[in-house]
Amino acid sequence: MLKYFLMNVRATLISLTAIPISILITALVFKAFDLSINTMTLGGLAIAIGALVDDAVVGVENILRRLRENRQRDNPLPSLDVVVRASQEVRSGILYATVIIILVFLPLFWLSGIEGRLFTPLGIAFIVSILASLVTSITLTPVLAYYFLSGPQRHGDSFVVRHLKAGTTRLLNSAFKHQGALLAVVALGVAVAGIGAYWLPRAFLPPFNEGTILVTLQYNPGISLAESSRLGAIAERLIMTIPEVKSLGRRTGRAELDEHAEGVHNSEIDVDLARSKRSKEDVYGHIRAKLAVLPVSVSIGQPIAHRLDHMQSGVTAQIVLKIVGDDLDALRSLAEQMHARLQSVAGVVDLKVEKQVLIPQLKVTPDYERAALYGITPAALTEALETLSNGKVVSQIVEGVKRFDVVMRVADENRSTTGLQDLLVSTPQGFVPLRLLAKVEEGDGPNMVKRDNARRRIVVSANGDGKRDMAAIVADIRRVIADTQLPSGYSMTLHGTFEAQEEATFVIGILSLISVSLIFMVLYQRYQSAVLAGIILTVIPLALIGSVMALWIVGQALSVASMIGFITLAGIAARNGILKISHYINLALFEGEKFGPALVVRGTLERLTPVLMTALCAGLALVPLLFGAEEPGKEILHPVAVTIFGGLISSTLLDTLLTPVLFLKFGGKPLERILAMREVAPSAHAEPRAAEVF
């Protein structure tokens, strides 16, 4: 693609050398600072691939153009001088563009939680590779250009560039005559894009496609292991009738020492799915319909997604309503009330109340007076009961390198009311039946008591159906909560991944404003003009138009990933404005061009090739990430690529007209001020030095 613009194989190869060299430097930096190479750092490099050649392309194109102009002069300058001056001419713009790209990435490093862990490595990889590209473009690229481009070269532009310049000239002349209409259309487009962004669905992270789903079945606590296993086997057979299911495995209950211990009333079925034309949401719905015949609460998710949900709220569900209070009966009543009310919220599935229920129990109440008669304290009596019921390790069996504990405990047939009453307990007076020391009776009690911040709580959990916007579902649930009257001393809080999405959106928004302010300060320091800095920053809203349109077209939600894509895009798009404005100023300073349409047209046409080449390189590098959005590993990077690709199209096309029009309309006085400053402090050199070139 570069060859069609440069019409020079050597120039194309020189530009492309920036990619492997920048990646190599990035790898060396990672090695030096002990940073790991992972999926997200590779994603950062994948996004940066197109941008790595930008600096080299701008430099090579300018060197090639200046060498052609030099050959047409009556007294050509030495090739080395031309290459050095051509490289210096764009060096300032390249440097400031790189600084701006670094500034727009600052919000990434202030993200906390899961989003910070995910996207900070991406930002590090992108920034390091861009800095490596900058170093390559100002050191190696000019040297290669001098050695391989100094000889006779083809004169004139390529067929593609000639037609593009001719079309751009006609568009610019028309835009100069209808400046008000152009500005109105652009403002309308930005406003529509802003409204479109507001109405985009919201999500914390793009939905994963792990290829495996986790179906959680919960029966009423107290169910026997045999019955739970029997119902689990029925559920397996029902799930296996679904065409997309390849295989499955089930575990019922979890051991007491497990990090996520569960009773035998809880079963988890790992289901391996094959690809099909049906959406993931349709397959989930089919599984729920099949399991609806069983007396069970069903929750469907994915292993990694479940872990992320658990990290956010402590519960493996997307939406978690925690009810906090003191009385367990009141908590269960409120939970059932909220369960009934939330059933009317559209898009809510897998709605269930945490299994905190009353189950049959054997209660042993010590008789303190009788225990004292036999010389045993209540604490010693409780310890003896615990030892007999839970068991005690009394020895070990050794078989080679294997060791097995020998545990003594009460036999299962003696774990009834009568059996416990007749249980002999050791006392200083001898062995005494438990009935003489305590009251043993049947009753009921909670199967478990859970607390948050030392207060009892119960959870009502649910998932989204994947079709309705999660933000809309949460808004409806919040309205239900607001309309619910709670007894004194009780409260409800809503948790889930949407909290992280809202927090990340707020943080990114605030820090983006700070980044834009810093960018404005950098541009103002360079151009000494708020007007010129503002003209360059207008490119960023132009990128919003294409980004929002692209997200709507592909059906992506506004997630943290897409916001990171827009951050990346803002830095890439601002580069074009810097290159154009700097070239306009250089034409007036060093080539005697007078401010007016002729200067703007010439500057735009001379920067047309590098601007289009950099945009094309960045866009083409994203193509592999634009397709196969549901393939495992691409879910997070796909929205980033879509956002950047769409924004590149709109910003590149619209900026071709908008920046020239804005400079012609508002750039006269800033340019006069720069020229006046130049006359007050004239250079001692006939040709511009690097520090003098904009």
C-alpha positions in Angstrom: 0.0 0.0 0.0 2.8 2.4 0.8 4.4 1.7 -2.6 1.2 3.1 -4.4 1.7 6.4 -2.5 5.5 6.7 -2.6 6.1 4.9 -5.9 9.4 3.9 -4.6 10.3 0.4 -3.3 13.3 1.6 -1.4 11.3 4.3 0.4 8.6 1.7 1.2 11.2 -0.7 2.7 12.9 2.0 4.7 9.5 3.0 6.2 8.7 -0.7 7.0 12.0 -1.2 8.9 10.5 0.8 11.7 8.2 -2.1 12.6 10.7 -4.9 13.4 13.2 -2.5 15.0 10.5 -0.9 17.2 9.2 -4.3 18.3 12.8 -5.4 19.0 13.5 -2.3 21.1 10.2 -2.9 23.0 11.2 -6.5 23.7 14.6 -5.3 25.0 12.9 -2.7 27.3 10.5 -5.3 28.6 13.5 -7.6 29.3 15.5 -4.8 31.0 12.6 -3.9 33.3 11.4 -7.5 34.0 8.0 -7.0 32.3 6.1 -10.0 31.1 4.8 -10.6 27.6 1.1 -11.6 27.8 -2.1 -11.3 25.9 -2.7 -7.6 26.7 0.9 -6.5 25.9 0.7 -8.4 22.6 -2.6 -6.6 22.1 -1.0 -3.3 22.7 1.7 -4.1 20.1 -1.0 -5.3 17.6 -2.8 -2.0 17.9 0.4 -0.1 17.7 1.7 -1.9 14.6 0.1 0.5 12.2 1.3 3.5 14.2 4.9 2.3 14.3 5.5 3.2 10.7 3.8 6.6 11.0 6.9 8.6 12.1 9.1 6.8 9.5 6.5 7.4 6.8 6.2 11.1 7.5 10.0 11.4 7.5 10.7 9.3 4.4 7.9 11.0 2.4 9.2 14.5 3.3 12.8 13.5 2.5 11.8 12.0 -0.8 9.8 15.1 -1.8 12.6 17.4 -0.9 15.1 15.3 -2.8 12.9 15.5 -5.9 12.6 19.3 -5.5 16.3 19.6 -5.0 17.1 17.8 -8.3 14.9 20.3 -10.2 16.9 23.3 -8.9 19.5 25.0 -11.0 22.1 24.6 -8.3 21.2 21.4 -6.3 22.4 21.2 -2.7 24.3 18.2 -1.5 22.0 15.2 -0.8 23.2 15.0 2.8 22.1 18.6 3.5 18.7 18.0 1.9 18.1 14.8 3.9 19.1 16.5 7.2 16.9 19.6 6.6 14.0 17.5 5.4 14.3 15.3 8.5 14.5 18.4 10.8 11.4 19.9 9.0 9.1 17.2 10.3 11.0 16.2 13.5 9.2 18.7 15.7 5.8 17.6 14.5 6.7 14.0 15.1 8.0 14.7 18.6 5.0 16.6 19.7 2.6 14.1 18.2 4.4 11.4 20.2 4.2 13.4 23.4 0.4 13.9 22.9 -0.1 10.1 22.3 1.7 9.5 25.7 -0.5 12.1 27.4 -3.8 10.6 26.1 -2.7 7.3 27.6 -2.3 8.7 31.1 -5.9 7.7 32.2 -5.0 4.0 31.7 -2.4 4.1 34.5 -5.0 5.4 37.1 -7.5 2.7 36.5 -7.9 0.4 39.5 -9.4 -3.0 39.9 -9.8 -5.5 37.1 -9.8 -2.9 34.3 -6.5 -1.5 35.5 -4.9 -5.0 35.6 -6.1 -5.7 32.1 -5.4 -2.4 30.2 -2.3 -1.1 32.0 0.0 -3.6 30.2 -1.6 -2.7 26.9 -0.8 1.0 27.5 2.8 0.2 28.6 3.4 -1.8 25.4 1.8 0.8 23.2 3.8 3.7 24.7 7.1 1.9 24.7 6.7 0.8 21.1 5.7 4.3 20.0 8.8 5.8 21.7 10.9 3.1 20.0 9.4 4.2 16.7 10.2 7.8 17.4 13.8 7.0 18.2 14.0 4.9 15.0 12.5 7.7 12.8 15.0 10.4 14.0 18.1 8.2 13.9 18.0 5.2 11.6 15.4 6.4 9.0 17.4 9.5 7.8 20.6 7.5 7.5 18.8 4.8 5.4 17.2 7.5 3.3 20.5 9.2 2.6 22.1 5.9 1.5 19.2 4.5 -0.6 17.3 7.6 -1.8 20.0 10.0 -2.8 20.4 8.6 -6.3 18.1 9.3 -9.3 14.5 8.6 -8.5 11.2 8.8 -10.3 9.9 12.4 -10.6 6.3 13.4 -9.7 3.5 11.8 -7.8 2.0 8.4 -8.4 -1.3 8.0 -10.3 -3.2 7.5 -7.1 -1.7 10.5 -5.4 -2.3 12.8 -8.4 -6.0 11.9 -8.5 -6.3 12.3 -4.7 -4.6 15.7 -4.9 -6.8 16.9 -7.7 -10.0 15.8 -5.9 -8.8 17.4 -2.6 -8.0 20.7 -4.4 -11.6 20.8 -5.8 -13.0 20.0 -2.4 -10.9 22.6 -0.6 -11.9 25.3 -3.1 -15.5 24.4 -2.5 -15.1 24.3 1.3 -13.5 27.8 1.3 -16.6 29.2 -0.4 -19.0 27.4 2.0 -17.1 27.6 5.3 -20.3 28.2 7.4 -22.1 25.2 5.9 -19.1 22.9 6.4 -18.7 24.0 10.1 -22.5 23.5 10.7 -22.4 20.0 9.2 -19.4 19.0 11.2 -21.0 20.4 14.4 -24.2 18.6 13.7 -22.3 15.4 13.1 -20.5 15.7 16.4 -23.7 16.5 18.2 -25.4 13.4 16.7 -22.4 11.3 17.6 -22.6 12.5 21.2 -26.2 11.6 21.4 -25.5 8.3 19.8 -22.7 7.6 22.4 -25.1 8.4 25.2 -27.7 5.9 23.9 -25.1 3.1 23.3 -25.6 0.0 25.5 -23.3 0.0 28.5 -21.0 -2.9 29.6 -18.0 -3.3 31.9 -16.1 -5.6 29.6 -17.1 -7.1 26.3 -18.8 -10.5 26.8 -16.3 -13.3 26.8 -16.6 -16.4 24.6 -14.7 -19.0 26.6 -16.2 -22.0 24.7 -17.2 -23.5 28.0 -20.2 -22.5 30.2 -20.8 -23.2 33.9 -24.4 -24.2 34.8 -25.0 -23.9 38.6 -27.9 -25.9 40.1 -29.1 -25.3 43.6 -31.6 -27.5 45.4 -33.0 -26.8 48.8 -30.4 -27.3 51.6 -30.9 -30.6 53.5 -31.2 -32.7 50.3 -29.2 -35.9 50.5 -26.2 -36.5 48.4 -27.9 -39.4 46.6 -30.9 -37.4 45.7 -28.8 -34.4 44.6 -26.7 -36.7 42.4 -29.8 -38.3 40.9 -31.3 -34.9 39.9 -27.9 -33.8 38.6 -27.7 -36.8 36.3 -31.2 -35.9 35.0 -29.9 -32.4 34.3 -26.9 -33.8 32.5 -29.2 -35.8 30.2 -31.4 -32.8 29.5 -28.4 -30.6 28.6 -26.9 -33.2 26.3 -30.0 -33.0 24.1 -29.0 -29.5 23.0 -27.2 -29.7 19.6 -24.3 -27.3 20.6 -23.2 -29.4 23.6 -20.2 -31.5 23.0 -19.4 -32.8 26.4 -20.0 -32.0 30.1 -18.8 -32.8 33.6 -20.5 -32.3 37.0 -19.4 -31.9 40.6 -21.8 -32.0 43.4 -20.8 -30.1 46.6 -17.4 -28.9 47.5 -15.1 -30.1 50.4 -15.2 -28.2 53.6 -11.6 -27.0 53.2 -12.3 -25.8 49.6 -11.9 -22.1 49.0 -15.5 -22.0 47.9 -17.0 -24.7 50.1 -20.6 -25.7 49.1 -23.1 -28.2 50.5 -24.3 -31.2 48.5 -27.4 -29.1 47.5 -25.1 -27.3 45.0 -24.0 -28.8 41.7 -21.9 -27.3 39.0 -21.9 -28.6 35.4 -19.1 -27.6 33.1 -20.5 -27.7 29.5 -18.2 -27.7 26.4 -20.0 -26.0 23.5 -19.4 -26.4 19.8 -19.7 -23.4 17.4 -23.1 -22.9 15.8 -25.1 -20.3 14.0 -27.1 -19.7 17.1 -26.0 -16.9 19.4 -24.7 -17.6 22.9 -27.8 -16.0 24.4 -30.1 -18.4 22.4 -28.1 -21.4 23.6 -28.4 -20.2 27.2 -32.1 -19.7 26.8 -32.4 -23.2 25.5 -30.6 -24.7 28.5 -32.8 -22.8 30.9 -35.9 -24.0 29.1 -34.7 -27.6 29.4 -33.9 -27.4 33.1 -37.2 -25.6 33.9 -38.8 -29.0 34.6 -36.5 -29.6 37.6 -37.1 -28.3 41.2 -33.9 -26.3 41.1 -32.5 -22.7 40.8 -30.4 -22.3 37.7 -27.6 -19.9 37.0 -25.6 -19.9 33.8 -22.3 -18.1 33.1 -18.7 -18.8 32.1 -15.8 -19.8 34.4 -13.7 -16.7 34.0 -16.7 -14.4 33.9 -17.9 -16.0 37.2 -14.6 -15.3 38.8 -14.7 -11.6 37.7 -18.3 -11.3 39.1 -17.1 -12.9 42.4 -14.2 -10.5 42.6 -16.6 -7.5 42.3 -19.4 -8.5 44.6 -18.4 -11.8 46.4 -21.2 -13.6 44.5 -20.9 -15.4 41.1 -23.7 -13.3 39.4 -23.8 -10.2 37.3 -26.4 -8.4 39.5 -26.3 -8.8 43.3 -28.8 -7.3 45.7 -27.6 -7.5 49.3 -30.1 -7.0 52.1 -28.5 -6.3 55.5 -30.2 -6.5 58.9 -30.3 -8.3 62.2 -33.2 -10.8 62.2 -32.9 -13.8 59.8 -36.6 -14.3 59.4 -37.1 -10.6 58.4 -34.2 -10.9 56.0 -35.7 -14.0 54.3 -39.1 -12.3 54.1 -37.5 -9.2 52.5 -35.5 -11.3 50.1 -38.6 -13.2 48.9 -40.4 -9.8 48.5 -37.7 -8.4 46.4 -37.5 -11.7 44.4 -41.2 -11.3 43.5 -40.8 -7.6 42.6 -37.7 -8.1 40.4 -39.4 -10.8 38.3 -41.2 -7.9 36.5 -37.9 -6.3 35.3 -37.3 -7.0 31.6 -34.0 -8.7 30.8 -33.5 -10.4 34.2 -32.8 -14.1 34.2 -31.5 -16.7 36.7 -33.2 -14.7 39.5 -32.9 -16.5 42.8 -32.7 -15.9 46.6 -29.6 -17.2 48.4 -30.3 -20.5 50.0 -30.5 -19.4 53.6 -33.3 -21.5 54.8 -34.4 -23.4 57.9 -33.3 -27.0 58.0 -33.9 -29.8 60.5 -31.3 -29.8 63.3 -30.5 -31.7 66.5 -30.1 -29.2 69.3 -28.0 -30.1 72.3 -28.5 -27.8 75.3 -26.2 -28.4 78.3 -27.7 -28.7 81.7 -25.2 -26.7 83.8 -26.4 -27.9 87.2 -26.2 -31.6 86.3 -22.9 -31.1 84.4 -21.5 -29.6 87.6 -22.7 -32.6 89.7 -20.6 -34.9 87.4 -17.6 -32.5 87.5 -17.6 -31.5 83.8 -17.7 -27.9 82.6 -20.0 -26.9 79.7 -16.9 -26.1 77.6 -15.5 -29.5 78.2 -18.9 -31.1 77.3 -19.0 -29.1 74.1 -15.4 -30.1 73.2 -16.3 -33.8 73.8 -19.4 -33.6 71.6 -17.4 -31.9 68.9 -14.7 -34.6 69.0 -17.2 -37.4 68.8 -19.4 -35.9 66.1 -16.7 -34.3 63.9 -14.1 -37.0 64.6 -10.6 -36.9 65.9 -7.3 -38.2 64.4 -6.0 -40.9 66.7 -3.4 -42.6 64.5 -1.9 -43.0 61.0 -1.5 -45.9 58.6 1.7 -45.8 56.7 2.0 -47.6 53.3 5.3 -46.8 51.7 5.3 -43.0 51.1 1.5 -42.8 51.6 0.0 -41.8 55.0 -3.7 -42.2 56.0 -5.3 -40.7 59.0 -7.3 -42.9 61.3 -10.3 -40.9 62.5 -12.6 -41.9 65.4 -16.1 -40.6 65.3 -19.7 -41.5 66.1 -21.2 -44.0 63.8 -23.9 -42.7 61.4 -26.6 -44.9 62.9 -26.0 -43.2 66.3 -26.5 -39.7 64.9 -30.2 -39.6 65.7 -32.0 -38.1 68.8 -32.0 -41.4 70.6 -28.5 -42.3 69.6 -27.1 -39.0 70.9 -29.0 -39.3 74.1 -27.4 -42.7 74.8 -23.9 -41.4 73.8 -21.4 -42.0 76.6 -19.4 -38.9 77.7 -16.3 -39.2 79.8 -16.5 -37.3 83.1 -14.5 -37.4 86.4 -17.3 -39.7 87.7 -16.9 -42.1 84.8 -18.8 -42.5 81.5 -22.2 -40.9 81.7 -25.0 -40.9 79.0 -25.4 -37.5 77.4 -29.2 -37.4 78.4 -28.0 -36.9 82.0 -25.8 -33.9 81.1 -27.8 -32.1 78.3 -31.2 -31.8 76.6 -31.2 -33.4 73.1 -34.2 -32.4 70.9 -35.2 -32.0 67.3 -35.8 -28.5 65.9 -34.8 -26.3 63.0 -32.3 -23.6 62.3 -30.6 -21.7 59.5 -28.4 -23.8 57.2 -25.9 -20.9 57.2 -25.5 -17.3 58.4 -23.5 -14.9 56.2 -22.3 -11.5 57.1 -20.9 -8.3 55.5 -19.1 -5.9 57.8 -20.2 -8.0 60.8 -23.9 -7.7 60.0 -26.2 -10.5 58.8 -27.1 -10.4 55.1 -28.9 -12.3 52.4 -28.5 -12.0 48.7 -30.9 -11.9 45.8 -28.9 -12.5 42.6 -29.6 -12.5 38.9 -28.0 -12.3 35.5 -28.8 -10.3 32.4 -30.2 -12.1 29.4 -27.5 -10.7 27.1 -30.0 -9.0 24.9 -31.1 -6.0 26.9 -28.6 -3.3 28.0 -27.3 -4.0 31.4 -27.4 -0.3 32.3 -31.1 -0.3 31.5 -31.7 -3.4 33.7 -29.8 -1.8 36.6 -31.7 1.4 36.2 -35.0 -0.5 36.5 -33.8 -2.4 39.5 -32.7 0.8 41.2 -36.2 2.2 40.7 -37.7 -0.9 42.3 -35.3 -0.5 45.3 -36.2 3.2 45.6 -39.9 2.3 45.8 -39.4 -0.3 48.5 -40.0 0.6 52.1 -37.6 -1.1 54.5 -38.0 -1.6 58.3 -35.8 0.4 60.6 -32.3 -1.0 60.8 -32.4 -2.8 57.4 -30.8 -1.6 54.1 -30.3 -2.8 50.5 -27.3 -2.3 48.3 -26.9 -3.2 44.6 -23.6 -4.6 43.4 -22.1 -6.2 40.3 -19.7 -5.5 37.4 -21.8 -2.5 36.4 -20.3 -0.7 39.5 -16.8 -1.2 38.0 -18.1 0.1 34.6 -19.6 3.2 36.2 -16.4 3.9 38.3 -14.1 3.3 35.3 -16.2 5.6 33.1 -16.1 8.4 35.7 -12.3 8.0 36.2 -11.6 7.9 32.5 -13.8 10.9 31.9 -12.1 13.0 34.6 -8.6 12.0 33.6 -9.3 12.5 29.9 -10.2 16.1 30.7 -6.9 16.5 32.5 -5.1 14.9 29.6 -6.8 17.2 27.1 -5.8 20.2 29.3 -2.1 18.9 29.3 -2.2 18.5 25.6 -3.5 22.0 25.2 -0.7 23.3 27.3 1.9 21.4 25.3 0.4 22.7 22.0 0.2 26.3 23.4 3.8 26.1 24.5 4.8 25.1 21.0 2.7 27.5 18.9 2.2 30.3 21.5 -1.4 30.4 20.3 -4.6 29.1 21.9 -6.3 29.3 18.5 -3.9 27.0 16.8 -3.9 24.6 19.7 -7.7 24.6 19.6 -7.7 23.9 15.8 -5.6 20.8 16.4 -7.8 19.6 19.2 -10.9 19.8 16.9 -9.7 16.5 15.3 -10.7 14.6 18.4 -14.4 15.2 18.2 -14.3 14.3 14.5 -13.0 10.9 15.5 -16.0 10.5 17.8 -18.3 10.4 14.8 -16.8 7.4 13.1 -16.2 5.6 16.4 -19.8 5.8 17.6 -21.1 4.9 14.1 -18.8 1.8 14.0 -19.9 0.6 17.5 -23.6 0.9 16.4 -22.9 -0.9 13.1 -21.2 -3.9 14.7 -23.5 -3.9 17.8 -20.9 -3.3 20.4 -21.6 -1.8 23.8 -19.8 1.2 25.2 -17.4 -0.7 27.5 -14.1 0.1 29.1 -12.4 -1.5 26.1 -14.1 0.8 23.6 -13.2 3.8 25.7 -9.6 2.7 25.7 -9.9 2.5 21.9 -11.1 6.1 21.8 -8.2 7.2 24.0 -5.8 5.6 21.6 -7.5 7.1 18.6 -7.4 10.7 20.1 -3.6 10.6 20.1 -3.3 9.1 16.6 -5.8 11.6 15.1 -4.2 14.6 16.7 -1.0 13.8 14.8 -2.6 14.8 11.5 -3.5 18.3 12.8 0.0 18.9 14.2 1.6 17.9 10.8 -0.7 20.2 8.9 -0.5 23.3 11.1 3.3 23.0 11.5 3.7 22.7 7.7 1.5 25.8 7.1 3.7 27.8 9.5 6.9 26.5 7.9 5.7 27.4 4.4 5.2 31.0 5.6 8.4 31.2 7.6 10.9 29.6 5.3 9.4 29.5 1.8 7.9 33.0 1.6 4.2 31.8 1.2 1.7 34.5 2.0 -1.3 33.7 4.3 -4.3 32.8 2.2 -6.0 30.0 0.3 -2.9 29.3 -1.8 -0.7 28.6 1.3 -3.4 26.4 2.9 -4.0 24.4 -0.3 -0.3 23.9 -0.9 0.3 22.8 2.7 -2.7 20.5 2.7 -1.7 18.8 -0.6 2.0 18.4 0.6 0.8 16.7 3.8 -2.0 14.7 2.1 0.3 11.7 1.3 1.8 11.2 4.8 -1.6 11.8 6.5 -3.4 9.2 4.3 -0.5 6.7 4.5 -0.4 6.9 8.3 -4.1 6.5 8.5 -4.1 3.5 6.1 -1.2 1.8 7.9 -3.0 2.2 11.2 -6.3 1.0 9.8 -4.9 -2.0 7.9 -3.0 -3.2 11.0 -6.3 -3.4 12.8 -8.0 -5.6 10.2 -7.2 -8.9 11.9 -8.9 -7.7 15.0 -12.0 -6.5 13.2 -13.1 -10.0 12.3 -13.9 -13.0 14.4 -15.1 -10.9 17.3 -16.4 -14.0 19.1 -13.2 -16.0 18.9 -11.6 -16.6 22.3 -8.9 -14.1 23.0 -10.3 -11.4 20.7 -13.2 -10.3 22.8 -11.4 -7.4 24.6 -9.3 -6.2 21.7 -12.1 -6.3 19.1 -14.0 -3.2 20.5 -10.7 -1.3 20.7 -10.0 -2.0 17.0 -13.6 -1.1 16.0 -13.4 2.2 17.8 -10.0 3.1 16.3 -10.9 2.0 12.8 -14.2 3.9 12.6 -12.7 7.0 14.2 -9.7 7.0 11.8 -12.0 7.0 8.8 -14.1 10.0 10.0 -11.3 12.0 11.4 -9.0 11.5 8.3 -11.8 12.4 5.8 -13.3 15.3 7.7 -10.0 16.7 8.8 -8.9 17.0 5.2 -11.3 19.9 4.9 -11.9 21.1 8.5 -8.3 21.9 9.6 -7.6 23.9 6.4 -10.9 25.8 6.7 -10.3 26.6 10.4 -6.7 27.7 9.7 -7.8 30.0 6.9 -10.6 31.4 9.0 -8.8 31.8 12.3 -5.1 31.3 11.7 -4.2 34.6 10.2 -3.4 36.5 13.4 -1.5 33.7 15.1 0.6 33.3 12.0 1.3 37.1 11.9 2.4 36.9 15.5 4.8 34.0 14.8 6.2 35.9 11.8 6.7 39.0 13.9 8.5 37.0 16.6 10.7 35.6 13.8 11.6 39.1 12.6 12.4 40.3 16.1 14.8 37.4 16.6 16.1 36.5 13.2 18.1 33.4 12.7 21.7 33.6 12.0 21.3 30.8 9.5 19.8 31.0 6.1 18.2 27.6 6.4 16.0 26.6 9.4 17.5 24.8 12.3 15.7 21.9 14.0 14.7 24.1 16.9 13.3 26.8 14.6 11.1 24.5 12.5 7.5 24.0 13.5 
